[in-house]
Amino acid sequence: MLLSRDNLIVLGILTVITITYFAVVYRIQSAAADEVSSQRVEVERRLQIDSEQASRVPPMLRQIEKMKRHYNDKDWGQRLPERRELAGFLHEIASGLSQEKLTNQFIQPGNPSQSPLYNCLPITLRFEGDFLSLTRFLKRVDGMTRLVRIERLEIEPGEDTHAQILQIEMGMNIYFTEQRTRSEQ
């Protein structure tokens, strides 16, 4: 069975059209597939980065909960009170100095400084005593309910070197959250 010339021409044209169609469609499809593939790689990369960042969240949440338990509102209000409450603090310091038999006490509050979140009141202490009494006093300061930071500690030997008395000067800060009104500033 022989095909006629017209049939062969039609068959040739159909073959050329089919090959051309597949070549064009294949190129378009390949370009689209490459585009989708590169987008998929980019999305997987971003997903990996986001996953790594998200993996940090649970430990951070545990740390936040631990800090909340450590600094509960009631305790924090005592450690960083709203007002200066200087008299009670000075009494507590003077009492600690006396109980540790530290003598020639001088306590001088300074001028408070203000920052956006808290205020700071510097206090200078001068006293005399032996080294063990000083360490017990520092331990008392560390155990105070109120937040206290020792900024400076100067220790010099006293005049009587046989008695092992030290002359001590200490600078400390106490903190409070009281905000001044505009009329007070």
C-alpha positions in Angstrom: 0.0 0.0 0.0 1.5 3.0 -1.3 0.8 6.4 0.1 0.0 9.1 -2.4 2.1 12.1 -2.8 -0.5 14.4 -1.1 -0.8 12.1 1.8 3.0 12.1 2.2 3.1 15.9 2.1 0.3 16.2 4.7 2.1 13.6 6.8 5.4 15.5 6.5 3.6 18.8 7.4 2.0 17.1 10.4 5.4 15.7 11.5 7.1 19.1 11.2 4.2 20.8 13.1 4.4 18.1 15.8 8.2 18.3 16.1 8.0 22.1 16.2 5.2 22.1 18.7 7.1 19.7 21.0 10.3 21.7 20.6 8.6 25.0 21.4 6.5 23.5 24.2 9.5 21.6 25.6 11.5 24.8 25.7 8.7 26.7 27.4 8.1 23.8 29.8 11.8 23.5 30.6 12.1 27.2 31.3 9.1 27.0 33.6 10.4 23.9 35.3 13.8 25.5 35.8 12.1 28.6 37.3 9.9 26.4 39.6 13.0 24.4 40.6 15.0 27.6 41.5 12.0 28.9 43.4 11.8 25.6 45.3 15.5 25.7 46.2 15.1 29.3 47.4 12.0 28.5 49.5 13.8 25.4 51.0 16.8 27.7 51.9 14.5 30.2 53.6 12.6 27.4 55.3 15.9 26.1 56.7 16.9 29.5 57.9 13.5 30.1 59.5 13.6 26.6 61.1 17.0 27.3 62.6 15.7 30.6 64.0 12.5 29.0 65.3 14.5 26.3 67.0 15.9 29.0 69.4 12.5 30.0 70.6 11.7 27.1 73.0 14.9 27.5 75.0 14.3 31.3 75.1 10.8 30.6 76.3 12.2 28.4 79.1 14.7 31.0 80.0 12.0 33.7 80.2 9.8 31.5 82.4 12.8 30.8 84.7 13.5 34.5 84.9 9.9 35.3 85.6 10.0 32.8 88.5 13.3 34.2 89.7 12.1 37.8 89.5 8.5 37.6 90.5 6.6 40.8 90.8 6.4 40.8 94.6 10.2 40.2 95.0 11.1 42.6 92.2 9.1 45.3 93.8 11.1 45.0 97.0 14.5 44.8 95.1 13.7 47.8 92.9 11.1 49.8 94.9 9.1 52.7 93.4 10.4 55.2 95.9 13.9 56.0 97.3 13.0 54.8 100.8 16.5 56.0 101.9 15.9 56.1 105.7 15.1 52.4 106.0 18.1 51.5 103.8 20.5 53.7 105.7 19.3 52.2 108.9 19.8 48.7 107.5 23.4 49.6 106.4 24.2 51.2 109.8 22.8 48.2 111.6 24.9 45.9 109.5 28.1 47.9 110.1 27.5 47.9 113.9 26.7 44.2 114.0 30.0 43.5 112.3 31.8 45.8 114.7 32.9 48.2 112.0 33.7 51.5 113.6 34.1 55.2 112.7 31.1 54.9 110.4 30.4 57.7 107.9 27.5 57.3 105.5 26.9 60.0 102.8 24.1 59.7 100.2 24.9 61.5 96.9 22.6 63.0 94.3 20.3 60.7 92.5 20.7 60.2 88.7 17.7 59.4 86.5 17.6 57.1 83.5 14.6 56.0 81.4 13.9 52.8 83.3 15.2 53.5 86.8 16.9 56.0 89.1 20.2 55.5 90.9 21.2 56.9 94.3 25.0 56.7 95.0 26.0 56.3 98.7 29.5 56.6 100.1 30.5 54.7 103.2 33.7 55.1 105.2 34.5 52.9 108.2 37.2 50.9 110.0 37.5 47.3 110.9 39.3 44.0 110.3 39.1 42.0 107.1 36.8 39.3 108.3 34.3 41.9 109.6 34.4 43.5 106.1 33.7 40.3 104.4 30.8 39.5 106.7 29.4 43.0 106.0 29.7 42.5 102.2 27.9 39.2 102.5 25.1 41.1 104.4 24.9 43.6 101.6 24.8 40.9 99.0 21.9 39.2 100.9 19.8 42.4 101.1 16.3 42.4 99.7 17.0 45.7 97.9 19.0 45.8 94.8 22.5 47.2 95.7 25.6 47.4 93.6 29.0 48.1 95.0 30.8 50.4 92.5 34.0 51.0 94.4 35.9 49.5 97.3 39.1 51.0 98.6 41.0 49.3 101.4 44.0 50.8 103.1 45.9 49.7 106.2 45.0 51.6 109.4 47.5 53.6 111.4 48.0 50.8 113.9 49.3 48.0 111.8 49.6 45.6 114.8 45.8 45.7 115.3 45.2 44.8 111.6 42.5 47.5 111.4 41.7 48.6 107.9 40.4 51.9 106.6 37.6 51.2 104.1 35.8 53.4 101.7 33.0 52.0 99.6 30.8 53.5 96.9 27.5 51.8 96.3 24.3 52.5 94.4 20.7 51.7 95.2 18.1 51.8 92.6 14.4 52.8 92.5 11.8 53.5 89.8 10.2 56.7 91.1 9.6 59.1 88.2 9.8 62.8 88.8 7.0 65.0 87.6 7.9 67.9 85.3 7.4 70.4 88.1 10.1 68.6 90.2 12.6 68.7 87.4 
